[in-house]
Amino acid sequence: MTTSSLPLLDALGQAHAPAPGARIVSLVPSITELLCDLGLASRLVGRTGFCIHPRETLAAIPKVGGTKDVNIDKIRKLAPTHVIVNIDENEKPTADKLAEFVPHVVVTHPLVPQDNLALARLMGGIFGAEDKAEAWCAAFERELAQVRSMPPGPPRTVLYCIWQDPWMSASKDTYIAAMLAELGWRIPELGEARYPRFEWSQALVDQLDAVLLSTEPYRFTEAHADALEKQIGIPVLLVDGEMMSWYGSRALAGVRYLRELRGMLDGERTP
């Protein structure tokens, strides 16, 4: 079976037919970027305010709210044939409302870096960009193979922080944790939530080899990292949140970034 003959199934197992003339609203910033990189920007009729890459290309495309606070009426007026949503980033009630008037709601949910291959092929297959999607997949597979061919480093336990006041982390079941697992790093158990709240304690710090402060969704800075490192006495690194958590186009650079991240920790914060 060739790639072009594979069924176009989204994360819910819903089948989608090729629709090269689609009118697309993307509610997933990372996938908006992927669509543009696949040459599909002209098919986009709406995006969220968080869809910022590539900036110049997206400037003329109407915003329809955020990923959580979607403006349903604006989307209705844009008359899309397809809306792209993500299980983690968008609310299910929003997707249900959209399904009442949008012919095709494409649900995505990459869980591990390898899932970006199916995501790119799904977007390329539905919207008529199969060749560009296959080229992207080949590049992604090369980068992932380079990470996996690295000599194994020491196993590490790292706390990946996405927010403060309250402090919040990513759990072991997230895409972020799967990215870190490519380096042989693990995330500590902090509860059943996908993005659990936690309190600092010596018992927690004693489990850790390092803390990673993400530049998104909270805008952690080097000043935060320096202050926390002095407070807890173990390495604290500022990491690029887009590289660690975005799917699609940014995931290609993200896998490459993993090699830099390991060097940052192994080399005491020197890339």
Secondary structure, DSSP 4 states (H G I P E B T S, - for coil): --GGGS--B-TT--B----TT--EEE--HHHHHHHHHTT-GGGEEEE-TT--SSHHHHTTSPB-B-SSSB-HHHHHHH--SEEEEETTTS-HHHHHHHHTT-SEEEEE---STTHHHHHHHHHHHHHT-HHHHHHHHHHHHHHHHHHHTSPP---EEEEEEEETTTTEE--TTSHHHHHHHTTTEE-----SSSS-B----HHHHTT-SEEEEESSSS---HHHHHHHHHHH-S-EEEE-HHHHH--THHHHHHHHHHHHHHHHHHTTS--
